[in-house]
Amino acid sequence: MSVPLAEKTGQHQLPIEFADEKESIKITGFWMFLVTDVLIFASLFSTYAVMRTSVAMGPTPDQLFHMGPVMLETILLLTSSFTIGLGVYFMRKGQVRALMGWMIVTILLGAGFVGTEIHDFVTFAQQGATWHTSAFLSAFDILVGTHGAHVTFGIFWAITLLFQLRKRGITPQTARKVYTYSLYWHFLDIVWIFIYTFVYLNGKIV
Amino acid sequence: MSEATKPITAEEAYNNENDKVLRFLKPRFHEEAFPTIQILGYIGSLILTFGAYFLVMNHVLPPVALLSVILVLAVFQAALQLGVFMHIREGRGLAWQLIPLYFVFFVALGMVGMSIWIMLFKSGVS
């Protein structure tokens, strides 16, 4: 016996980003991208795990890191993860203005994160701690820098989405784009939590 | 339209006696009237972050135990982000993202874990 499904006839609504089959499969595809991105960060974390005691003549992690800016960056990124989560919540409710508002808040928080991180890196460089100094600093800069580059890319991605949302509103296509962007942003938050724990806090355990 | 061809939701379809074994294929999404889960998730992530911070700054444990504890806290937080914000278990049918994710966590744990493990043999390496 074949019974028509209410989902197929549109009488029972799926969330809009999953409603269209072709858009829905792209969300699964984006998960595959995130999986490969996990591998990039895993190899950088491995490098850091091996190199972090090789400080040569340069500063040790404990001497170099100041927890003030790091906590600021952590709070900014955690909060931005929360705000884009709210954005997706309002997107599923079909409220385009609330979605765009929370996305703008997310972009500002992300910009604050990148700004703090750049300021931190410049401060390190002024102290003579660049990636030429030691194996530890090479591994540190490439790991934290790759994450920062991801966040920077995410900010520009979100800005392009804002233009699309303003022009087209919430359609299955723009909704899928916002949803994959939110997956990307939360993923960066997870990576940051491990940088925060394994690089910064671990550096303070003497 | 006869009774037999009236549209039913997937929820009802997979509750049919014949299809109960296929329930893992049914669409799965959460709807909330208020973003309670998101707010609780945010508070939880802040607690985990500051918990790890105070544990480390007050040196409450010996170094290796301390690192283990804060890494466990980080894993909890990753699970929280995946579960609350990334809707990891949601999908139109089976959540296909779970299978490659389990695999890549296995590979990543192997890579990082083995690297940490091999560096414990300091005398042998240098």
Interface residues (C-beta under 8 A of the other chain):
Chain A: M1 V3 P4 L5 A6 E7 K8 T9 Q11 H12 L14 P15 F18 E21 S24 T28 W31 M32 V35 T36 V38 L39 F41 A42 S43 F45 S46 T47 A49 V50 T53 M67 M71 T74 I75 L78 T79 S81 F82 I84 G85 L86 Y89 R92 S182 L183 H186 F187 D189 I190 I193 F194 Y196 T197 F198 L201 N202 K204 I205 V206
Chain B: A4 T5 K6 P7 I8 T9 A10 A13 P27 F29 E31 E32 P35 Q38 I39 G41 Y42 S45 L46 T49 A52 Y53 V56 M57 H59 P63 L66 L67 I70 L71 L73 A74 Q77 A78 Q81 L82 V84 F85 M86 E90 G91 R92 W96 Q97 P100 L101 F103 V104 F105 V107 A108 M111 V112 M114 S115 I116 I118 M119
